[in-house]
Amino acid sequence: MTDGKGLWIVDRFEGEVAVLQETATKAMRNVPRSDLPDGTREGSALRLRDGDWVPDADAERERAERIRRLMDGLFGP
């Protein structure tokens, strides 16, 4: 399981700007959409490595599973 440190989630797009939220601190950051990897969408999990944004598929799957379990707890499977 990832520790969340340095993990950013794409919150939304505002035109050509992506608004990212860091999971550990809840800090927000605006990033030019062109700086993100192809296929990045709302909810994508990214890490900043050597100045480049890279997808974190494991963190994204873990996050989706955690959200699914929470939803199941609220509304049933």
Secondary structure as a PSIPRED ss2 file (coil, helix, strand):
# PSIPRED VFORMAT (PSIPRED V4.0)

   1 M C   1.000  0.000  0.000
   2 T C   1.000  0.000  0.000
   3 D C   1.000  0.000  0.000
   4 G C   1.000  0.000  0.000
   5 K C   1.000  0.000  0.000
   6 G C   1.000  0.000  0.000
   7 L E   0.000  0.000  1.000
   8 W E   0.000  0.000  1.000
   9 I E   0.000  0.000  1.000
  10 V E   0.000  0.000  1.000
  11 D E   0.000  0.000  1.000
  12 R E   0.000  0.000  1.000
  13 F E   0.000  0.000  1.000
  14 E E   0.000  0.000  1.000
  15 G C   1.000  0.000  0.000
  16 E C   1.000  0.000  0.000
  17 V E   0.000  0.000  1.000
  18 A E   0.000  0.000  1.000
  19 V E   0.000  0.000  1.000
  20 L E   0.000  0.000  1.000
  21 Q E   0.000  0.000  1.000
  22 E E   0.000  0.000  1.000
  23 T C   1.000  0.000  0.000
  24 A C   1.000  0.000  0.000
  25 T C   1.000  0.000  0.000
  26 K C   1.000  0.000  0.000
  27 A C   1.000  0.000  0.000
  28 M E   0.000  0.000  1.000
  29 R E   0.000  0.000  1.000
  30 N E   0.000  0.000  1.000
  31 V E   0.000  0.000  1.000
  32 P E   0.000  0.000  1.000
  33 R H   0.000  1.000  0.000
  34 S H   0.000  1.000  0.000
  35 D H   0.000  1.000  0.000
  36 L C   1.000  0.000  0.000
  37 P C   1.000  0.000  0.000
  38 D C   1.000  0.000  0.000
  39 G C   1.000  0.000  0.000
  40 T C   1.000  0.000  0.000
  41 R C   1.000  0.000  0.000
  42 E C   1.000  0.000  0.000
  43 G C   1.000  0.000  0.000
  44 S C   1.000  0.000  0.000
  45 A E   0.000  0.000  1.000
  46 L E   0.000  0.000  1.000
  47 R E   0.000  0.000  1.000
  48 L E   0.000  0.000  1.000
  49 R E   0.000  0.000  1.000
  50 D C   1.000  0.000  0.000
  51 G C   1.000  0.000  0.000
  52 D E   0.000  0.000  1.000
  53 W E   0.000  0.000  1.000
  54 V E   0.000  0.000  1.000
  55 P E   0.000  0.000  1.000
  56 D C   1.000  0.000  0.000
  57 A H   0.000  1.000  0.000
  58 D H   0.000  1.000  0.000
  59 A H   0.000  1.000  0.000
  60 E H   0.000  1.000  0.000
  61 R H   0.000  1.000  0.000
  62 E H   0.000  1.000  0.000
  63 R H   0.000  1.000  0.000
  64 A H   0.000  1.000  0.000
  65 E H   0.000  1.000  0.000
  66 R H   0.000  1.000  0.000
  67 I H   0.000  1.000  0.000
  68 R H   0.000  1.000  0.000
  69 R H   0.000  1.000  0.000
  70 L H   0.000  1.000  0.000
  71 M H   0.000  1.000  0.000
  72 D H   0.000  1.000  0.000
  73 G H   0.000  1.000  0.000
  74 L H   0.000  1.000  0.000
  75 F H   0.000  1.000  0.000
  76 G C   1.000  0.000  0.000
  77 P C   1.000  0.000  0.000
